[in-house]
Amino acid sequence: MTESAETPEGRRPRKRMSYGEGREALLNAAVRVVARGGLRKLTYRAVAEEAGATHGLVVHHFGSRDALIEEALAHSVRDSLNRSALETGTGKVADFSVGLSEMVTADPDTQAFQYELLLESRRRPELLPQIRVLYDEYFDATERELSRMIPGDASRSLTRLVFAALDGLVLHQLVMGEPEVTDAALEELRTLLRLLHANGGEGDAGAVADAGADAATDPGD
């Protein structure tokens, strides 16, 4: 296959990159390509042009389009975990997901990329196993941090409930903007987690719901 002689406006010129630098740049480029045009736009050529690299460098690093998709998804999940403060390790409710709205504002393409692949997996079931494996990283990180905050280990159902709230907030901000809405909702979630902590962790998800109802009816909380 031949390279296009034209460089799209705004794209960086091709340059020689080290192995690690080149791989990182290509993964970031793949994320941006999919976020902007959907998975159907993900080609070696599009990724190379976005990264300012050569078509051959993409082939060298990944070998197949499926490998590129899988590694870009893993890369995006790791990046989100690092940026969102989902697992701070402090065990303090006040620290839980403190960087969430800033993460979406600073890098919406990473989040859009993940949602694109989630939706694409409905049409291409072969994508679902790797999405399940990688999303387990989110669930595991959430569960570990909840277990630090709440007496006793957090159940998987509570973990899913809390992560679903976070995931919904990210999607809302990605589409609607309004980071202040994300921040306000997160503070409400932290309030529920504080009440669950005070309740001794009993009842898990049920205790969260009961605590929320108590907070809504008691002006002193």
C-alpha positions in Angstrom: 0.0 0.0 0.0 1.3 3.5 -0.8 1.2 6.5 1.5 -0.8 9.6 0.6 1.4 12.4 -0.7 -0.7 15.0 1.1 -0.5 15.8 4.8 -3.9 16.7 6.2 -4.1 20.3 7.5 -3.3 20.5 11.2 -1.5 17.1 11.3 2.0 16.9 12.6 4.7 16.0 10.0 6.2 12.5 10.2 9.2 12.1 12.4 11.5 9.4 13.7 10.4 8.2 17.1 11.8 5.8 19.7 10.1 2.5 20.1 8.2 3.4 23.3 7.4 6.9 22.1 6.1 5.6 18.8 3.9 3.0 20.3 2.3 5.5 22.8 1.8 8.0 20.0 0.0 5.4 17.8 -2.2 4.3 20.6 -3.3 7.9 21.4 -3.8 8.5 17.7 -6.0 5.3 17.4 -8.1 6.6 20.3 -8.6 10.0 18.6 -9.5 8.5 15.3 -12.2 6.3 16.7 -13.5 9.0 19.0 -14.0 11.3 16.1 -15.2 9.0 13.3 -16.2 5.7 14.9 -14.5 2.3 14.6 -15.1 2.2 10.8 -12.6 5.0 10.4 -9.8 3.1 12.2 -7.3 2.2 9.5 -3.5 1.9 9.6 -3.4 4.9 7.3 -5.7 7.1 9.4 -3.7 6.2 12.6 -0.4 6.9 10.9 -1.6 10.3 9.6 -3.0 11.3 13.0 0.2 10.4 14.8 2.5 12.0 12.2 4.1 8.6 11.6 4.4 6.1 8.8 2.0 3.3 7.8 4.8 0.8 8.3 5.3 1.8 11.9 1.7 1.0 12.7 2.0 -2.4 11.1 5.3 -3.0 12.9 3.9 -2.3 16.4 0.5 -4.0 16.1 0.5 -6.4 13.2 -3.3 -6.4 12.8 -6.2 -4.1 13.2 -7.7 -6.3 15.9 -4.5 -6.1 17.9 -4.5 -2.3 17.6 -8.1 -2.1 18.8 -7.4 -4.3 21.8 -4.3 -2.5 22.9 -5.9 0.9 22.4 -8.8 -0.1 24.6 -6.4 -1.3 27.3 -4.4 1.9 27.0 -7.5 4.1 27.3 -8.7 2.2 30.4 -5.3 2.6 32.1 -5.3 6.3 31.2 -8.8 6.8 32.7 -7.9 5.0 35.9 -4.9 7.2 36.3 -6.7 10.4 35.6 -10.0 9.8 37.5 -8.7 9.1 41.0 -11.0 6.1 41.0 -8.5 4.3 43.2 -6.5 6.7 45.3 -5.5 4.2 47.9 -6.2 6.7 50.8 -9.5 5.1 51.9 -10.9 8.7 52.3 -14.4 9.3 50.9 -13.4 12.9 50.1 -10.8 11.7 47.7 -13.0 9.3 45.8 -13.0 10.1 42.0 -12.0 13.7 42.7 -10.5 14.0 39.2 -13.6 12.7 37.2 -15.0 15.9 35.7 -11.5 17.2 35.0 -10.6 14.0 33.2 -13.6 14.3 30.8 -13.0 18.0 30.2 -9.3 17.4 29.5 -9.5 14.3 27.3 -13.0 13.6 26.0 -11.7 11.5 23.2 -10.6 8.7 25.5 -14.0 8.4 27.0 -15.7 8.7 23.6 -13.5 5.9 22.3 -14.6 3.6 25.0 -18.3 4.2 24.5 -17.8 3.7 20.7 -16.3 0.3 21.3 -19.1 -0.6 23.8 -21.7 0.2 21.2 -19.8 -1.5 18.5 -19.6 -4.7 20.5 -23.4 -5.0 20.1 -22.8 -5.3 16.3 -19.5 -7.2 16.6 -19.8 -9.7 19.5 -16.2 -10.7 19.1 -15.2 -7.4 20.8 -17.2 -8.2 23.9 -14.8 -10.6 25.7 -11.9 -8.1 25.7 -14.3 -5.3 26.7 -15.5 -7.4 29.7 -11.9 -8.2 30.7 -10.8 -4.6 30.5 -13.9 -3.2 32.2 -13.2 -5.6 35.0 -10.2 -3.4 35.7 -12.7 -0.6 36.5 -14.8 -2.8 38.7 -11.8 -4.2 40.6 -10.4 -0.7 41.2 -13.8 0.5 42.4 -14.2 -2.5 44.7 -10.8 -2.1 46.2 -11.3 1.6 47.0 -14.8 1.0 48.4 -13.4 -1.7 50.6 -10.9 0.8 52.0 -13.7 3.3 52.7 -16.4 1.0 54.1 -16.1 -1.4 57.0 -16.0 -4.9 55.6 -15.4 -5.8 52.0 -17.6 -4.1 49.4 -19.9 -6.5 47.6 -19.8 -6.8 43.8 -23.3 -5.5 43.6 -22.4 -2.3 45.5 -19.3 -2.0 43.3 -21.5 -2.2 40.1 -24.0 0.3 41.5 -21.3 2.9 42.3 -19.4 2.4 39.0 -22.7 2.6 37.1 -23.2 6.0 38.7 -19.7 7.2 37.7 -20.1 5.8 34.2 -23.4 7.6 33.7 -21.9 10.9 34.9 -19.0 10.6 32.5 -21.4 9.9 29.6 -23.6 12.8 30.5 -20.7 15.2 30.7 -19.3 13.8 27.5 -22.5 14.6 25.6 -23.9 17.6 27.5 -20.9 19.2 29.0 -21.8 20.6 32.4 -18.8 19.5 34.6 -20.4 21.3 37.5 -23.3 18.8 37.3 -20.8 16.0 37.5 -19.1 17.5 40.6 -22.4 18.1 42.4 -23.6 14.5 41.7 -20.2 13.1 42.9 -20.6 15.0 46.1 -24.0 13.5 46.6 -22.5 10.0 46.0 -19.8 10.7 48.5 -22.5 11.7 51.1 -24.1 8.3 50.6 -20.8 6.6 51.0 -20.1 8.5 54.2 -23.5 7.4 55.5 -22.8 3.8 54.5 -19.5 4.0 56.3 -21.2 5.3 59.5 -23.7 2.5 59.1 -20.9 0.0 59.3 -21.2 -1.2 55.8 -24.3 -3.3 56.6 -26.7 -4.0 53.7 -24.3 -2.7 51.0 -26.4 -1.4 48.1 -29.6 -1.5 50.2 -27.9 0.6 52.9 -26.9 3.1 50.3 -30.5 3.5 49.2 -31.8 3.7 52.8 -29.1 6.2 53.7 -30.0 8.3 50.7 -33.7 8.3 51.7 -32.7 9.3 55.3 -30.6 12.1 54.0 -33.3 13.4 51.8 -35.8 13.6 54.7 -33.5 14.9 57.4 -32.4 18.5 56.8 -29.8 18.2 59.5 -27.7 15.7 57.5 
